[in-house]
Structure formats: C-alpha cells, structure tokens
C-alpha cells in the first residue's frame, strides 16, 4: 500500500471536519517547510493539513456513526472483527496514526509549528467553513473545534 491517505473510505458524500479544519492549518502556517517542497516559503500542503486533523476528528465523530467508522478502519487495514461501538474511534484513530507514521507525516499540529495556544484561532478560522462543518455527522461549535485542534497537537 502506498502512502496515500484519503477520505474515500470515510465519507463518499463529501468531506467534513478534518477538511474544514485544514484550511486554518494551511492558511495560518508559521514557518513549516516540508523537505520535499521549495524552501523559499512556509507551507503546509493541503493533503497533509487534512491528515494531521483526521485522527482527532474521527475519534470524535465515531460515536455518531460507529458502523461507518468501523468500515473505514477495516478498509484502511485495521482488524475490525468483534469491535464494540465504543472502541471504534480508537481503532480508526490508531490506524490513521500508524499510516501517518509509515508515510512520515508529522506528529500532529505541534510538529508543523502550532501550539495549544493556537487552537482558538484555528477553530475560529475553521468554523466559518460552514458547508464542511455542517456536513459532519454531529453539530458542533467553535469550542468543540478548539478541543479537536488541541487533540490534534501530538499523537505519539
């Protein structure tokens, strides 16, 4: 399996929170410069910014649609038999983190220059992505988004 992480196994009707959150992550970049990109300006590539949020997001949303999240975990290669609904979020999140490590994705938002103090600004920047936020399986506000950013700071 190549190092390609996408939402195809998670939502085929459109993307939601991880994608909405990515706009702030990419748009408020400080000084992160991926080694395989030109080094003349800071950038967090869009796909990376989505993946950096995904483990936190899907750990959170899994309780609202556990069967769909379990299917996604299975499609990503996780052992999904005999998993209780309350364990699905951790299973999917763990599988995403494993894939991130295998693909040399940075260890959360702190690895690309963000700090816990940035979570509020990041959340305020993403809550305005209304179409994407509203596509999530749960309604949430800016404080819950802030908590998701805090949970995405460091994974391992």
C-alpha positions in Angstrom: 0.0 0.0 0.0 1.4 3.3 -1.0 1.4 6.4 1.2 -1.9 7.8 0.1 -4.4 8.8 2.8 -7.7 9.9 1.5 -11.3 10.3 2.7 -12.6 7.7 0.2 -13.1 5.1 2.8 -14.6 7.6 5.3 -17.3 9.6 3.6 -18.3 9.3 0.0 -20.9 12.0 0.1 -18.4 14.8 0.8 -15.8 15.8 3.4 -16.3 17.4 6.7 -14.4 18.4 9.8 -10.9 17.3 9.0 -11.2 19.2 5.7 -12.8 22.3 7.3 -10.0 22.3 9.9 -7.3 22.0 7.2 -8.0 25.5 5.9 -6.9 27.1 9.1 -3.9 24.8 9.4 -2.6 25.6 5.9 -3.7 29.3 6.0 -2.1 30.2 9.3 1.2 28.4 8.7 4.1 29.9 10.5 7.4 28.6 9.3 7.0 24.9 8.4 8.7 23.9 5.2 8.4 20.3 4.1 11.7 18.9 3.0 10.4 17.9 -0.4 9.0 21.4 -1.3 10.8 24.5 -2.3 12.3 26.1 0.8 11.6 29.8 -0.1 8.3 30.0 1.8 6.4 28.3 4.6 3.7 25.8 3.5 1.6 23.0 4.9 0.3 21.1 1.9 -3.5 20.8 1.8 -3.5 17.0 2.0 -1.1 17.0 4.9 -3.2 19.5 6.8 -6.3 17.3 6.3 -4.5 14.2 7.5 -3.0 16.0 10.6 -6.5 16.6 11.9 -8.0 13.2 10.9 -7.2 11.0 13.9 -8.7 13.6 16.3 -11.7 14.2 14.2 -12.6 10.5 13.6 -12.0 9.6 17.2 -14.6 12.3 18.0 -17.2 11.5 15.3 -17.1 7.8 15.6 -19.7 7.6 18.3 -22.2 9.2 16.0 -21.8 6.7 13.1 -19.8 3.8 14.5 -20.6 1.3 11.7 -19.4 3.7 9.0 -16.2 4.4 11.0 -15.6 0.7 11.6 -16.0 0.1 7.8 -13.4 2.9 7.2 -11.0 1.3 9.7 -11.4 -2.0 8.0 -10.8 -0.5 4.6 -7.6 1.0 5.9 -6.4 -2.4 7.1 -7.4 -2.5 10.7 -8.7 -5.7 12.3 -12.3 -4.8 12.8 -14.0 -8.0 14.0 -15.5 -8.1 17.4 -15.0 -4.3 18.0 -17.5 -2.7 20.3 -19.1 0.6 19.2 -17.3 2.5 22.0 -13.9 1.2 20.7 -14.3 2.2 17.0 -13.0 5.7 17.4 -9.7 4.5 19.0 -9.4 1.7 16.3 -9.8 4.1 13.4 -7.6 6.8 15.0 -4.9 4.3 15.8 -4.9 3.0 12.2 -4.7 6.6 10.9 -1.7 7.3 13.2 0.0 4.1 12.0 -0.4 5.1 8.4 0.8 8.6 9.2 4.0 7.2 10.8 4.5 4.9 7.8 4.2 7.8 5.4 6.4 10.2 7.5 3.6 12.6 8.2 4.5 15.0 11.0 3.3 14.0 14.5 0.3 16.3 14.8 0.0 20.1 14.6 2.8 20.8 17.0 5.2 19.2 14.6 4.3 21.8 12.0 4.7 24.7 14.3 1.4 25.1 16.2 0.9 25.3 19.9 -2.0 24.7 22.2 -2.4 28.5 22.4 -3.2 28.5 18.6 -6.2 26.2 19.0 -8.7 29.0 19.5 -7.5 31.0 16.4 -7.5 27.8 14.3 -11.1 26.9 15.5 -12.3 30.4 14.7 -10.8 30.1 11.2 -12.5 26.8 10.5 -16.0 27.3 12.0 -16.6 29.6 9.0 -16.2 26.7 6.6 -20.0 26.2 7.2 -20.6 23.7 4.3 -17.9 21.4 5.5 -18.7 21.8 9.3 -22.4 21.2 8.6 -21.5 18.0 6.7 -20.2 16.4 9.8 -22.4 13.7 11.5 -22.7 15.9 14.6 -23.3 19.6 15.2 -20.6 21.4 17.0 -19.5 24.9 17.9 -16.2 26.7 18.0 -15.3 25.5 21.5 -15.6 21.8 20.3 -13.5 22.6 17.3 -10.9 24.2 19.6 -10.8 20.9 21.6 -10.3 19.0 18.3 -7.3 21.1 17.4 -5.9 20.6 20.9 -6.3 16.8 20.4 -4.6 17.0 17.1 -1.4 18.7 18.5 0.5 15.5 19.1 -0.4 11.8 18.5 2.6 9.7 19.5 
